[in-house]
Amino acid sequence: MDERMRFVARLLEGEKMAVLCREFDISRKTGYKLFDRYKDSGIEGLTDRSRRPYRHANRLPFQIEQLILQLKEKHASWGAQKIRDKIKLLHSAIQLPAISTVHAVLDRHGLVSNGRSKRYKAQGTSLSQSTRPNDLWCADYKGEFMLANKRYCYPLTITDSASRYLLCCDALGNTQEMYAFTVVERAFKTLGCPWRSAPTMAFPSPAAAPSSASPSSPYGGCGWGSASSASSRVIRNKTGALSACI
């Protein structure tokens, strides 16, 4: 503002436009525009002017915006598409707004609900605390990697929870339950069962295996948990991989 006033003042004193424009580092077009504003509006013409356009060619009429809000208030479950179709039926002569425009009006007035679905979250029971070896076993897939033949390998491990001793590590071609059951059943036959397998069993019961622990169990003194009680103890990730406590 002060620079513009000094520029105009020196012009009024008789200095040349071209010389002053070079000194103030502005174009002669800008210099003449400032001088014309001063002649038209005085000092007020030298202030900054709003860049807001005088007209909005695509601005939604106030009446249509109010109609959109009224329809939304009357039919809370309607979206932008249905509201636009209703306006077309009620007022066929007016220029219809785009669906995105109707949605923008609703969003501006806080009438659009966030329709994002909740992210998947793995669920399962908390891990039991073990203090002695062979008290609790843990089974889990340790990621995946591609072999030289372009096929993936999924290592399934069974470890002792207390000692962290690796009881079994099998390379499987997928994460289907039937193959995991085979690995766990083989470990039962070879190594016996952990003491807490019955209350924390994470795999469904095979048809031929006993459903409760007994000293005469062929799997080392403890049996498979029932399918109904075991289902809630299985922890799955997004790809369906199985993690469990045995």
N, C-alpha and C positions, 0 to 999 in steps of 0.2 A: 504493500500500500504506500509506504513512504517513498520507495523507488519510483513508483508511478507518478506520485505528486511532484517529485523533483524533475522527472522527465517532462511532464506537462508544463511545469513552471518555467523551465528553460526554453521550451518551445514558445511560450507566451512572451519571453524576453527577446525573441527574434533569432534564436539559434537555428541552424539548418537541421532538417529532419534526418538526412542521411548521416551526418556527423554524429548526432546524438544516438542514433540506432546502433552505430558501430561502437560507441563508447559504452552503452548500456547492454551490448551484446544481444540485441533483438533484431528481428527482421523489420524492414520498413512497413510491411503489411501490418505487423503487430503494432508498430508505432502509430500508424494512421488510425488503426482501430481504437487504441487507447485515447487518442486525441478526439476522435469523433464521439466516443462515449462521454468524454468530459464536456464537449460542446452541447450534447443532448441532455445530460442529467447532472452536470456539475461534478462535485467531488464524489457523490454517491455512485456515479458511473464507473469510478475507478476501483470499487470493491469487487471481491470475487463473486462470481455468479454461479448459481446452481447448475449442475450438468444434467439435472433431471429433464427428460423430454417433456415438451408441452402436451403431446398427445401420445396415447398408447393404442396402436392400431389393433392389437389383439387382446386388449383388456376385457375381462368378462364383465358384462353389465351387472349392476348392483342387484337388479330384480331377479336375474337368473341365479346369482349366488344365494340370495335369500330363499329362492325356491328349492335349491339343492339342500340347504340346511333344514328347511321345513319337511321335506320328504325324508331326510335322514332321521329327524326327530320323531316322525310318525312311524317309520319303519326302521328300527334300530339295526336290524340284521342285514339290511340292503347294502350292497357295495356300489362302487362307482358305475359299473356296467348297468346294473338294474335301475339305478336312479336316472341315468341318461336315457334308458329306454322309456321310463315313465314320463320324463319331460317330453320326449318325442310324441307320445300318445296324447298328452295334455295340450301341448302347444306345437302343433306341426308347422306353424308358419315361421317360427323364430329359428335363428341359426343355432344349431346344436353345438355345445362345447365338446371338446374331445374327452375321452374317458380319463386321460391323464390329468386334464384340467379339473374335472369333477373330483378326482382323487386328491389333487392338490388343495382344493377348497376344504374337503373333509379333514385332511391332514393339518391344515393351517388352524382349524378350529378344534383340534384334538379329538376328532371323531373316528380316527383310524386306529384299530387295535393292532398290537404287535402279534402277528400270526406265526412267529418263529416257533418251531417245535423244540421241545427240550432235548438237549444233547444226551446221547446214550451214556449211561453210567453203569459200570460193572457193579454187581451186587453179590454179596456172599457173607457168610458168617465170619466172625473174627477168628484169627488163628489161635488155637489152643496153645497154652504154655507147656512146654515139656522140659523136664529137668534131668531125665535119664536117657541113655541111648536106647534105641528100639522102643521108645515111648510114643513117638509120633513120626510118621513119614510124610514127606511133601513131594508131590508130583507136579511137574510144570514143563511146558514147551520153552526151550531156550532160543527163541527167535527162529530165523529161517535163513538159508543161503542157497545159492544156485550151484549146481554141480557142473562138471565139464560137459555133460550131455544135455544141458539146458533145462534140467528138471530140478525142482526145489527139494531141499532136505529139511525136515523139521525134527530136531533132536528132542526127545522126550527123556527127562531125567527124573529119578526118584532118589531123594536124599533123606538121611536121618536128620530130624529137626534139631536135636540136642548136639550131636557130634559133628553135624554137617558132612558126614561120610556119604560118598556117592555110592548108592546101592545099585543103580542101573542107569545106563545111558543108551538108548536105542534110536537109530536113525530111521524115521518114518517118512513116507512119501506124502502124507497129508495129515490133517488134524481131526479126522473122523474118530468118533468115540470108540467104535468097535476095535480099532487098532490099538488105542490106548488101553482098553480093557484087557486085550491079549497080553500086553507088556506087563501090566500090573498083576494079572493072574499068574504069569510065569514067575514073577518075583515072589509072589506068595508061596508058590510051590517050591522054589529054590531056597529062599531065605526065611520062610515063615512069615508071620504077621506081626505088625506092631501091637502093643498092648491096647492102644486106644482106637483100634480100627472100628469097633462096633459103634461107639457114640459119635465118631467124627468121619464115618465113611462117606466118600465123595463120589462113588461110582455105583450105578444101579446093580441090583443083584442078578447074577446069571440064573437061569432057570434051574440048573442042576446043582447050584451051590446052596448051602444052608443060609437062612436069613438071620440067624442069631449066633452069638459066640457060644462055643461049647468045647470042652476038653477034647472031644473026639473029632473035631473039625479037621478035614484033610488039608487045610491051608494053615497049619501051624498053630492051632488053638484059638482061632478067632474067625468069624465068618464075615461075609459081605453084608453091608447095610441094606435095608430094604429100599426099593426104588422110590417110594413115596417120601421117605425121610431123607434120602440122599439128594433128591433133586434140589433142595434149597441150599445145599452146601457146595454146589458146583459154581465156580466163578468163571465167567466167560468174558473175553474181550470182544472188540468189534468184529473180528474175523471169525468168531466162533471157537477160538482156541480154548482148551480146557486147562484150568489150574485147579488143583485140589489138595486137600489134606486127607491123609489116610490114617 
